[in-house]
Amino acid sequence: MQLAHRTDNIAPFHVMAILAKAKSMAASGRSVISLYVGEPDFGTPAAIVEAGRKALSDGHTGYTAATGIPELREAIADRYHRWHGLSLDPQRILVTPGGSSALLLAFAATIDAGQSVLLPEPGYPCNRNFLEVLNARGISVPLQEPGLLLSMAELERARTEQTRGVLLASPCNPTGQVLSSQDWDAAALFCQRHEMALFADEIYHGLTFTEALPPTALQSWDQAWVTQSFSKFYGMTGWRLGWLVVPDGAQAVVERLAQNLFLSAPSMAQVAALAAFRPEVEAECFARRGRLRERRDAMAAGLASLGIPLLAEPDGAFYLFADVSSLTEDAAIWCDRLLEETGVAVTPGLDFGGTTTHRAVRFAYTADVPVLLEAIERIGQFIKEQPFIRQEF
């Protein structure tokens, strides 16, 4: 069988191997602490679940328009007004089957074969693979140490004549960093100067640990392509629902792509998601930030007590990106041994690109504080027994 050459360049998502091993160990009776997948233990708010049940019983099981039901697009536009003071035309919002579909639509609408997008890394690994599917490519732009900070100079250095866009994430997976208004302003000016698209991954928006909400890219540039999701803030991972904000004038093109690629997002999920915007449901979701902040602080303090420093300031999402170079020559080997010997499952930096791949580990604080403290205890014992793990040949 002959397969498409593009598949040769699509790297595996290494965390899935950890997931499979962790589940196998748990099935065999081992005690496994899962700190590797981006899915907290909160679940979907009850009001959304009940709205989903009602949607099914009311017969919302067919196709919708490819752009989504009008009520949901209007509710999303209203959130931008409430949260950011923006007046956004609902016609610029397309409801998608998850946030990944939104980014794929944005790339498909703007990037031709042979062209490229700048990807500051460490970053979410699937972004590069979306471009490979389109016969385009991602150009890795290393975030600057210390702190893994965005550098306009590095973006300029990496840009070529074939570069057509920049993708920035805030809050960022895997670092938990949040971009400021100044960061978005600088990125917008860079893209405008070079006539490139600005892609904004904001799927963790709302999950930040300051009272004031961080900015959206749309406050710096109305023409940004913004991908969003109901998965993280609203706890709707399995409902497969997201949205894309497109620049004015691109609606018809993106709608045509969505019609052909996805037909529509799940109708019952769209109807259920209307409940997410009720004041009491949003209040419940915002309250989760306090619990996540407690988890972040407990996990960060525990890692510090073990001599494991953080590589970036984690102001949002639910990840800590840490440096284990004092403990191993290869973070992937260290993570594999840690899982085998202690049952603590974490993600090596290998998935996320950049300059930290072999020394970084992502810890997802997706379990409650007592579980996180148990994980720290197990990691501490592991380090005592194996203070340094060398690379295997």
N, C-alpha and C positions, 0 to 999 in steps of 0.2 A: 504494500500500500504506500502510495506517495502522498505525503502531507505537505501543507503549505510551508514555505520557507520561513514565514513570519513566526511560526511556532517555535523555531529554534532560538529566538531571541526573547521568548517570554519565560522569565525565571520562575521557578516554583515559589510559592509562599511558604517559607520554611516553618513558620509557626504552626502550619497545619500538621506537620510531622510531629511536633510536640503535642498538639491536641490529640492526635491519634494514639500516641504512646501513653499520654496521661489517662485517656479514657480506658485504654486496655488495662493499665495498672489498677485503676479504680474498679473495673469490672472483675478483676481477680481478687479484690478484697483489700488492696493497699489503700492507705490513707493518703489522698492527694489534695494538695492545696493549689487551686488553679488561679494563678496571677498572670495569665498570659493572653487571654482574649479580651477585647474591648467591649465587654458587656457586664455592667454591674448587676448585683443581685436584687435590685429594687423591683424589677418587673414593670409592666404597663399599669398606669393608674386605673383603679377600679372603674371610674366613670367612663374611661375610653373603652375598656373591655365591655362594659354594659352597652355602650353605644354600638359596639361592633355586633353584639348579639342581636340587638334590635334591628340593625341594618340587614342582617341575614334574614331575620324573621319577616322583615318588611319587603324582602325580595330584591335587595340590592346585590345581585349576583351576576349581572351582565356587564357588557362593555360600557365605558363612558367615552366622552370625547378624549382624544389623545392628549389634550392640554389639561385635563382634569375637570372636575365638576366646578361650576362657577362659584358656588358658595365657599368652597375650600380656597380657591384662588383669592377671593375677596378677603377671607379671614387671614390668610398669609400676608396680604398687602396691609391689612389693618395692624398686624403685629409689627411691621416695619414702622408704621406711624406711632404706635404706642411705645415701642422700645427705642426708636431712634429719631422720631420726629420727621420721617421721610414720607412724602406723598408719592406712592408707587402705584402705577397703573396695573391693575390685576391682569391685564392682557399681556404684560411682560413676564408673568409667572406661569411656568409649566409644571404640573404635578407629575412626578416620575416614579417608576418602580425602584425606590431607594436612591440614596445619594450618589452611588456609583454610576447609575444610569444617567443622572443629571450631568456628571462630568464627562461621560462618554458622548452625550449629545453635544455638549459645548465644544469638545475637541473635534467631533465630526463636522460641526458647522463652520469651523475656522481653520483647521490644519489640514493641508494637503500632503500627499505622499512625498517623502523626501524632506519635509520641513521639520522643525524642531521646536520644543518648548523647554524653557529653563526650569529646572526642578531643584530648588534649594534642598539639600539633604544633610542630615537624616530626615527622611520623610516617608509617607505612606507608599509601600512598594508597588501597589497595583496601578498607581498613576502612570508609571513608565510603561507598563504592559498595555494599558489602554491605547497609548500612542503607537506601540508596536502593532496592534491589531489594525491600525489605520495606515500602516507602512510609513509612519513617521517615527521620530525618536525623541527621547528625553535627554537633555544635557544636564548632568549632575553639576551643581554649584555648591561647593562645600560651605556650610555655615561656619562662621569664624569662632575660633577658640581664643580665650576662654569664654564660656557662656553659650556657645553655638548661636551666634548672632547673625542676623541678616546683613549682608554687605552689598551695597549698590556697586561698589568697585568690582567685586567678584562677579556680579551679574553682567557688568559691562565687559569684563574680561572674557566671559564665557560666550557672549553673544556672537553669532555669525550672521552672514547674509541670509541664511535660511531660517533664522529664528523668528517665530511668529507669536510667541507668547511667554508669559511667566506665570507659574502656579505657586501661590502662597497659601499656607494653612494657618488658621488662627481660630481657636486654640489648635496647637499642633500635635499630631500623632507622629512620632513617639515622645516628644520632649515635654509636652504640656505648656509650651510657651504661648504667650498671647501678644499679638502685634498691637502697637500703639497707633494713634492717629497719625503721628509723624512717620511711622513705618509705611502705612498705607499711602500717605501723601507722596512719599519718595518713590514708592513702587509705581503709583499712578503716573507721576511725571516721567519716570523712566520709560514706561510703556507708551505714553503719548509722544515722547520725543522720538522714539524708534518706530512708531506706528505699529505697535504690537498689542495683542489682547492681554488683559489682566484677568486671570482665573483665580477666584477666591474660594477656597475650601473652608466653609464655616459650619461644618456639620456638628461640631462640639459647641457651637455658640450657645451662650446661656449657662454653660457649666464652667463658670469662672468664680474666683474666690475674693473678689472685691465687691463692694456694695454697688458701685456704678457698673453698668454693662459696658464691655469693651466695644469699640467701634466696629461697624461693618465696612467692608471695602466700598460699598455704595455711597458712603458719606464722603469719601475722597474722590471717587470718580463714578458718575452715574452710568458709565458705559462698561463697568466691570461685569464679568460673567460670574455669578455667585451660585455655588452649589450648596444645598442644605439638605437636612434629613430630619425625619421624626424619630430616628432610632435612638439618639443619645439623650438629648434633653427630655424628651417625652417618653423615653423607655419603650419604644415600639420597634425593636430590632427585627422581630420576625414578621412584622406587618408589611415590610418592604415598601416603604413610602418615603419619598423625598420631594424636593422641588429645585427648579432652576430659574434664576432671574436672568433674563437675557437683555442685551442692549435694545433700545427702541429701534425698530427696523428689521430685527432678526427674527421676529416672532413667526412669520410664515415659513421661513426656512426650517427652523427648529421643529415646528409643528409637523411639517412634512416628514422630517427624519423620524420623529416620535411615532407617527402613524405607521411607518414601515418597520421600525425596529421593535416597538413594544405594544402597539395598538393602544393600550391605556394602562394606567396603574390600577391595582385591585380596587374594584368599586366599593366593596364593603369596608376596606381600610380607609378609603377617602371619606366615607360618611362617618366612620368612627372617629377619624382625626378631627372632625369639627368640634368634638367635645374637648380636645386638648386645649382649645383657646378660651374655655370658660375660666373666669377669674380664680375659682377655687382649685381648678386642676393646675393652672400655671403656678399658683401659690404652692401647691404640693410639690411640683417639680423644682421650684426655686428652693424649697426647704431642703431638698436632697443635697444642695450644695454644701450645707452645713455639715452633713454627715460625711460627704466626700472630703471636705477640708480637714475634719478630724482624722480621717483615714490617711490622707496625704501626710499630715504632720506626724502621725504615729509611725508610718512606714519610713518617712525621711529620717526621723530621729533614730529609729532602729538600725537603718543602714549606716548612718553616721557612727553609731556605737560600734559597728563592725569594721569601721575604717573604709567604707564604700562611699565615695563622694558622688554627688550629682553632677552631671555634665551641663545641665541647663536649669533655669529657674522655672519650676512647675506652677504656673498661675492658673491653669485650667485643665479641662478634660479629666482623666483619671489615671495618669501615667507618671512614673518617675523614670528618667533615663540616667543610668548610673555607670560609673567607670570601675570595671573589675580588673584593670590591668595590673594591679598589685597582687592579684590572686591567680592569674592565668595568662598564658600567651595567646589563648584562643577562647573568646567568650562563648562560642557555640559548644565547644567541648565542655566548658565549665557548666553551662546550662544543662547539657545532657547528663553529666555526672550528678549534678544537683538533683535532677528529677529522679534518676535511678536510685540514688542512695537516701534521699530525704522525702521524696514525694512532693517537693515544691516545684511547680511548673512556671517558668518565666521565659521570656522571649529574648534571644540573642540579637545583637545589633546587626547581624548579617542581613536581615530582611530590609533594613532601612537606608542603606547606602551611606554616602559621605565618607569622612575620614576616620570614623569611630567604629567601623563594622566589627573589628576583631577584639575590641576592648569594652564595648558597651552592652548593657543589658537593660531591657525595658521591664519594669515591674508595674503591673496593672493593679491598682488598689481597689479591686472590684468585690472584695469581701469585707466583712465587718472587722472592727478593730481587734477583738480577741483572736480572730483567725490570722490577721496580719502579724500579731505579736507571736503567735505560734510559728508562723513562717520564719520570722526573724530568729527565733530560738533554734529552729532546725538549721537555718543557714549558718548561724554561729557555730553550732556543733560540727557542721560539715567543714567549715574553714579550719577549725581546730584539728580535725583529722587529716585534712588535705590542704595545708596552708598555701601551696602553689601547684597548679596543674599546667604541665607543659604541653606544647602542641604535639599532636600525634602525627607520625609519618608512616 
